[in-house]
Amino acid sequence: MDDAQLDAIRKLSEQILTEQSAELVELTQRRHGGGVVLRFLVDKVGGVTIQDCARLNQLIGQALDASNVIEDSYTLEVASPGLDRPLVSKRDFERAVGEQVEIELLESLRGSKQVKGQLLAVQPEAIVVTTRAGNVTVPLTQIRSAVKAINFRSENL
């Protein structure tokens, strides 16, 4: 599959994703057997459910079949980027507003190289995190790594 085909697939899928309040995080393709596997990683505010992935798989598949963009046989995979995916771009942070995050800094801020708390806001050059000690503004240029915090709670079943 050439770059022009992949661009056409990307444009087609992004229109569908936008209509479904989701967005394309990553599109990859690989050869498998006599065909191609197209893998769409999608996300939306609040996260992507299995039902979202199934619906998007169906909608994207129908659009690809109708467009004849792909001549070979193909397999379509639509998935969430996963809980442990790093927050890298400003858009990643925007989708995570309201969620718990863990951030490692390049330089110490308020005596620590780590910030943990709820992502409150994304500004043009920084993010604001609510921590136990109060709100902390973290310049985007000072972030070494960031992830959504994974909290496991044991509840009575």
MIDOSE-1310 file (N, C-alpha, C; in nm, 2 decimals, decimal comma, always signed):
residues 157
mdda	+0,08/-0,12/+0,00/+0,00/+0,00/+0,00/+0,09/+0,12/+0,00; +0,06/+0,22/-0,09/+0,15/+0,34/-0,10/+0,10/+0,45/-0,01; +0,18/+0,55/+0,00/+0,14/+0,67/+0,09/+0,01/+0,74/+0,05; -0,02/+0,74/-0,08/-0,14/+0,81/-0,13/-0,26/+0,73/-0,08
qlda	-0,26/+0,60/-0,09/-0,37/+0,52/-0,04/-0,39/+0,53/+0,11; -0,28/+0,53/+0,18/-0,28/+0,55/+0,33/-0,34/+0,69/+0,36; -0,30/+0,79/+0,29/-0,36/+0,93/+0,31/-0,51/+0,93/+0,28; -0,55/+0,86/+0,18/-0,69/+0,86/+0,15/-0,77/+0,78/+0,26
irkl	-0,71/+0,68/+0,31/-0,78/+0,60/+0,42/-0,78/+0,69/+0,54; -0,68/+0,76/+0,57/-0,67/+0,85/+0,69/-0,78/+0,95/+0,68; -0,79/+1,02/+0,56/-0,89/+1,13/+0,54/-1,04/+1,07/+0,56; -1,06/+0,96/+0,50/-1,19/+0,89/+0,50/-1,23/+0,86/+0,65
seqi	-1,13/+0,80/+0,72/-1,16/+0,76/+0,86/-1,17/+0,88/+0,95; -1,09/+0,98/+0,93/-1,10/+1,10/+1,02/-1,24/+1,17/+1,01; -1,30/+1,17/+0,89/-1,43/+1,23/+0,88/-1,53/+1,15/+0,96; -1,52/+1,01/+0,95/-1,62/+0,93/+1,03/-1,59/+0,95/+1,18
lteq	-1,46/+0,95/+1,22/-1,43/+0,96/+1,36/-1,48/+1,09/+1,42; -1,46/+1,20/+1,34/-1,51/+1,33/+1,38/-1,66/+1,33/+1,41; -1,73/+1,27/+1,31/-1,88/+1,25/+1,33/-1,92/+1,18/+1,45; -1,83/+1,09/+1,50/-1,86/+1,00/+1,62/-1,79/+1,06/+1,74
sael	-1,74/+1,18/+1,74/-1,68/+1,25/+1,85/-1,55/+1,18/+1,89; -1,48/+1,12/+1,80/-1,36/+1,05/+1,83/-1,25/+1,10/+1,74; -1,13/+1,06/+1,76/-1,02/+1,11/+1,67/-0,91/+1,00/+1,66; -0,85/+1,01/+1,55/-0,74/+0,91/+1,51/-0,61/+0,95/+1,58
velt	-0,56/+0,86/+1,66/-0,44/+0,88/+1,73/-0,32/+0,82/+1,65; -0,35/+0,70/+1,59/-0,24/+0,64/+1,50/-0,31/+0,55/+1,40; -0,25/+0,55/+1,28/-0,30/+0,45/+1,18/-0,17/+0,38/+1,13; -0,17/+0,25/+1,14/-0,06/+0,17/+1,09/-0,11/+0,06/+1,00
qrrh	-0,02/+0,02/+0,91/-0,06/-0,09/+0,82/+0,06/-0,19/+0,81; +0,02/-0,32/+0,80/+0,13/-0,42/+0,78/+0,07/-0,53/+0,69; +0,16/-0,59/+0,62/+0,12/-0,70/+0,53/+0,10/-0,83/+0,62; +0,00/-0,90/+0,59/-0,03/-1,03/+0,66/-0,09/-1,12/+0,56
gggv	-0,02/-1,23/+0,53/-0,07/-1,33/+0,43/-0,08/-1,26/+0,29; -0,19/-1,27/+0,23/-0,21/-1,21/+0,10/-0,28/-1,07/+0,11; -0,29/-1,02/+0,23/-0,36/-0,89/+0,24/-0,29/-0,79/+0,33; -0,37/-0,69/+0,38/-0,31/-0,59/+0,46/-0,40/-0,58/+0,59
vlrf	-0,33/-0,55/+0,70/-0,40/-0,53/+0,83/-0,39/-0,38/+0,85; -0,50/-0,31/+0,86/-0,50/-0,17/+0,90/-0,54/-0,16/+1,04; -0,46/-0,09/+1,12/-0,49/-0,08/+1,27/-0,51/+0,07/+1,30; -0,63/+0,10/+1,35/-0,67/+0,24/+1,38/-0,67/+0,24/+1,54
lvdk	-0,59/+0,33/+1,60/-0,59/+0,36/+1,74/-0,67/+0,49/+1,75; -0,78/+0,48/+1,82/-0,87/+0,60/+1,83/-0,90/+0,63/+1,98; -0,93/+0,75/+2,00/-0,95/+0,80/+2,14/-1,06/+0,91/+2,13; -1,12/+0,93/+2,25/-1,21/+1,04/+2,26/-1,22/+1,09/+2,41
vggv	-1,27/+1,20/+2,43/-1,28/+1,25/+2,57/-1,36/+1,15/+2,65; -1,31/+1,11/+2,76/-1,38/+1,01/+2,85/-1,34/+0,86/+2,81; -1,26/+0,85/+2,70/-1,21/+0,71/+2,67/-1,30/+0,64/+2,57; -1,25/+0,53/+2,51/-1,32/+0,46/+2,41/-1,36/+0,32/+2,47
tiqd	-1,48/+0,29/+2,45/-1,53/+0,16/+2,49/-1,52/+0,05/+2,38; -1,54/-0,07/+2,42/-1,54/-0,18/+2,32/-1,65/-0,16/+2,22; -1,77/-0,11/+2,27/-1,88/-0,08/+2,18/-1,84/+0,03/+2,08; -1,77/+0,13/+2,13/-1,73/+0,23/+2,04/-1,64/+0,18/+1,93
carl	-1,54/+0,09/+1,97/-1,45/+0,03/+1,87/-1,53/-0,05/+1,77; -1,63/-0,13/+1,81/-1,71/-0,22/+1,72/-1,78/-0,13/+1,62; -1,85/-0,02/+1,67/-1,92/+0,07/+1,59/-1,83/+0,14/+1,49; -1,72/+0,18/+1,53/-1,63/+0,25/+1,44/-1,57/+0,16/+1,34
nqli	-1,54/+0,03/+1,38/-1,49/-0,07/+1,29/-1,59/-0,09/+1,17; -1,72/-0,10/+1,21/-1,82/-0,12/+1,11/-1,83/+0,00/+1,02; -1,84/+0,12/+1,07/-1,85/+0,24/+0,99/-1,73/+0,26/+0,90; -1,61/+0,24/+0,95/-1,49/+0,26/+0,87/-1,49/+0,16/+0,76
gqal	-1,52/+0,03/+0,80/-1,52/-0,08/+0,70/-1,62/-0,05/+0,59; -1,74/-0,01/+0,62/-1,84/+0,02/+0,52/-1,79/+0,13/+0,42; -1,73/+0,23/+0,48/-1,68/+0,35/+0,40/-1,56/+0,30/+0,31; -1,47/+0,22/+0,36/-1,36/+0,17/+0,28/-1,41/+0,08/+0,17
dasn	-1,51/+0,00/+0,20/-1,56/-0,09/+0,09/-1,63/-0,01/-0,02; -1,71/+0,10/+0,02/-1,78/+0,18/-0,08/-1,68/+0,27/-0,16; -1,57/+0,30/-0,10/-1,48/+0,39/-0,17/-1,38/+0,32/-0,27; -1,36/+0,19/-0,25/-1,27/+0,12/-0,33/-1,13/+0,17/-0,33
vied	-1,09/+0,23/-0,21/-0,95/+0,28/-0,19/-0,85/+0,17/-0,19; -0,90/+0,06/-0,13/-0,81/-0,06/-0,11/-0,85/-0,17/-0,21; -0,75/-0,21/-0,29/-0,78/-0,31/-0,39/-0,75/-0,45/-0,34; -0,66/-0,46/-0,24/-0,62/-0,59/-0,18/-0,73/-0,63/-0,08
sytl	-0,72/-0,75/-0,03/-0,80/-0,79/+0,08/-0,74/-0,72/+0,20; -0,82/-0,69/+0,30/-0,77/-0,63/+0,42/-0,85/-0,67/+0,54; -0,78/-0,65/+0,66/-0,84/-0,67/+0,79/-0,83/-0,54/+0,86; -0,94/-0,51/+0,92/-0,95/-0,38/+0,99/-0,96/-0,40/+1,14
evas	-0,87/-0,33/+1,21/-0,87/-0,33/+1,36/-0,89/-0,19/+1,41; -0,98/-0,17/+1,50/-1,00/-0,04/+1,56/-0,99/-0,07/+1,71; -0,90/+0,01/+1,78/-0,87/-0,02/+1,92/-0,85/+0,12/+1,99; -0,85/+0,11/+2,12/-0,82/+0,22/+2,21/-0,66/+0,22/+2,22
pgld	-0,60/+0,34/+2,24/-0,46/+0,34/+2,25/-0,41/+0,27/+2,38; -0,50/+0,24/+2,47/-0,45/+0,17/+2,59/-0,43/+0,26/+2,71; -0,45/+0,20/+2,83/-0,43/+0,28/+2,95/-0,29/+0,33/+2,98; -0,20/+0,25/+2,93/-0,06/+0,29/+2,96/+0,01/+0,37/+2,86
rplv	-0,06/+0,42/+2,76/-0,01/+0,50/+2,65/+0,04/+0,63/+2,71; +0,16/+0,67/+2,68/+0,21/+0,80/+2,73/+0,13/+0,92/+2,67; +0,11/+1,02/+2,75/+0,06/+1,15/+2,70/+0,17/+1,23/+2,64; +0,17/+1,26/+2,51/+0,28/+1,32/+2,45/+0,24/+1,46/+2,39
skrd	+0,14/+1,46/+2,32/+0,10/+1,58/+2,25/+0,00/+1,67/+2,34; -0,01/+1,79/+2,30/-0,10/+1,88/+2,37/-0,24/+1,82/+2,36; -0,28/+1,76/+2,25/-0,41/+1,71/+2,23/-0,43/+1,59/+2,32; -0,32/+1,51/+2,34/-0,33/+1,40/+2,44/-0,38/+1,45/+2,58
fera	-0,31/+1,56/+2,62/-0,35/+1,62/+2,75/-0,49/+1,67/+2,75; -0,53/+1,73/+2,64/-0,67/+1,79/+2,63/-0,77/+1,68/+2,65; -0,75/+1,56/+2,59/-0,84/+1,45/+2,60/-0,84/+1,39/+2,75; -0,74/+1,42/+2,82/-0,72/+1,36/+2,96/-0,77/+1,46/+3,07
vgeq	-0,82/+1,58/+3,03/-0,87/+1,67/+3,13/-0,97/+1,60/+3,22; -0,95/+1,62/+3,35/-1,05/+1,56/+3,44/-1,00/+1,42/+3,50; -0,89/+1,37/+3,44/-0,84/+1,24/+3,48/-0,72/+1,25/+3,56; -0,69/+1,15/+3,64/-0,57/+1,14/+3,72/-0,45/+1,12/+3,63
veie	-0,34/+1,20/+3,66/-0,22/+1,18/+3,58/-0,10/+1,17/+3,67; +0,01/+1,11/+3,61/+0,14/+1,10/+3,68/+0,24/+1,16/+3,58; +0,31/+1,26/+3,63/+0,41/+1,33/+3,54/+0,55/+1,33/+3,60; +0,64/+1,30/+3,52/+0,78/+1,31/+3,56/+0,84/+1,43/+3,49
lles	+0,91/+1,51/+3,57/+0,96/+1,64/+3,52/+1,11/+1,63/+3,48; +1,16/+1,72/+3,40/+1,30/+1,73/+3,37/+1,37/+1,79/+3,48; +1,31/+1,89/+3,54/+1,37/+1,97/+3,66/+1,27/+1,97/+3,77; +1,32/+1,98/+3,89/+1,24/+1,99/+4,01/+1,15/+2,11/+4,01
lrgs	+1,02/+2,08/+4,05/+0,93/+2,19/+4,06/+0,86/+2,17/+4,20; +0,87/+2,28/+4,28/+0,82/+2,27/+4,42/+0,89/+2,16/+4,50; +1,01/+2,14/+4,47/+1,09/+2,04/+4,54/+1,08/+1,90/+4,50; +1,01/+1,87/+4,38/+0,99/+1,73/+4,34/+1,00/+1,73/+4,19
kqvk	+1,04/+1,61/+4,14/+1,05/+1,59/+3,99/+0,92/+1,51/+3,95; +0,83/+1,49/+4,04/+0,70/+1,42/+4,00/+0,58/+1,50/+4,05; +0,48/+1,50/+3,96/+0,35/+1,56/+3,99/+0,25/+1,46/+3,97; +0,16/+1,44/+4,07/+0,05/+1,34/+4,06/-0,08/+1,42/+4,10
gqll	-0,18/+1,40/+4,02/-0,31/+1,46/+4,06/-0,40/+1,46/+3,94; -0,51/+1,54/+3,95/-0,61/+1,55/+3,85/-0,57/+1,66/+3,75; -0,57/+1,62/+3,62/-0,54/+1,72/+3,52/-0,66/+1,82/+3,51; -0,64/+1,94/+3,55/-0,75/+2,04/+3,56/-0,77/+2,12/+3,43
avqp	-0,65/+2,16/+3,36/-0,66/+2,24/+3,24/-0,54/+2,23/+3,15; -0,56/+2,26/+3,03/-0,44/+2,27/+2,93/-0,44/+2,41/+2,88; -0,33/+2,47/+2,90/-0,30/+2,61/+2,86/-0,21/+2,61/+2,73; -0,19/+2,72/+2,67/-0,11/+2,72/+2,54/+0,03/+2,66/+2,56
eaiv	+0,09/+2,69/+2,68/+0,23/+2,64/+2,70/+0,25/+2,56/+2,83; +0,14/+2,52/+2,89/+0,15/+2,45/+3,02/+0,02/+2,37/+3,05; +0,03/+2,28/+3,15/-0,09/+2,22/+3,20/-0,11/+2,25/+3,35; -0,23/+2,24/+3,40/-0,25/+2,27/+3,54/-0,31/+2,14/+3,60
vttr	-0,24/+2,10/+3,71/-0,27/+1,97/+3,78/-0,31/+2,01/+3,92; -0,43/+1,95/+3,97/-0,47/+1,97/+4,11/-0,41/+1,85/+4,19; -0,32/+1,89/+4,28/-0,25/+1,79/+4,37/-0,30/+1,81/+4,51; -0,26/+1,73/+4,60/-0,29/+1,74/+4,74/-0,25/+1,87/+4,80
agnv	-0,14/+1,93/+4,74/-0,08/+2,05/+4,79/-0,14/+2,18/+4,72; -0,23/+2,15/+4,63/-0,29/+2,26/+4,55/-0,27/+2,25/+4,40; -0,30/+2,35/+4,33/-0,29/+2,35/+4,18/-0,14/+2,38/+4,15; -0,09/+2,30/+4,05/+0,05/+2,32/+4,00/+0,04/+2,34/+3,85
tvpl	+0,11/+2,45/+3,81/+0,12/+2,47/+3,66/+0,25/+2,42/+3,62; +0,24/+2,33/+3,52/+0,36/+2,26/+3,47/+0,38/+2,30/+3,32; +0,50/+2,37/+3,29/+0,53/+2,40/+3,15/+0,54/+2,27/+3,07; +0,48/+2,27/+2,95/+0,49/+2,15/+2,87/+0,64/+2,12/+2,84
tqir	+0,73/+2,22/+2,83/+0,87/+2,19/+2,80/+0,94/+2,12/+2,91; +0,88/+2,12/+3,03/+0,95/+2,06/+3,14/+0,90/+1,91/+3,17; +0,81/+1,86/+3,08/+0,76/+1,73/+3,10/+0,85/+1,62/+3,04; +0,91/+1,53/+3,12/+0,99/+1,42/+3,07/+0,90/+1,31/+3,02
savk	+0,80/+1,28/+3,10/+0,70/+1,18/+3,06/+0,57/+1,20/+3,14; +0,46/+1,15/+3,08/+0,33/+1,17/+3,15/+0,24/+1,05/+3,10; +0,16/+1,00/+3,20/+0,06/+0,89/+3,17/-0,06/+0,92/+3,26; -0,17/+0,86/+3,21/-0,29/+0,86/+3,30/-0,26/+0,76/+3,41
ainf	-0,30/+0,80/+3,53/-0,28/+0,71/+3,65/-0,38/+0,60/+3,64; -0,33/+0,48/+3,67/-0,42/+0,36/+3,67/-0,44/+0,33/+3,81; -0,57/+0,35/+3,86/-0,60/+0,32/+4,00/-0,69/+0,20/+4,00; -0,64/+0,10/+4,08/-0,72/-0,02/+4,10/-0,78/-0,02/+4,23
rsen	-0,91/-0,03/+4,24/-0,98/-0,03/+4,37/-1,05/-0,16/+4,39; -1,03/-0,21/+4,51/-1,10/-0,33/+4,55/-1,23/-0,29/+4,61; -1,34/-0,34/+4,55/-1,47/-0,32/+4,60/-1,54/-0,45/+4,64; -1,62/-0,44/+4,73/-1,70/-0,57/+4,76/-1,78/-0,61/+4,65
l	-1,77/-0,74/+4,62/-1,85/-0,79/+4,50/-1,98/-0,86/+4,55
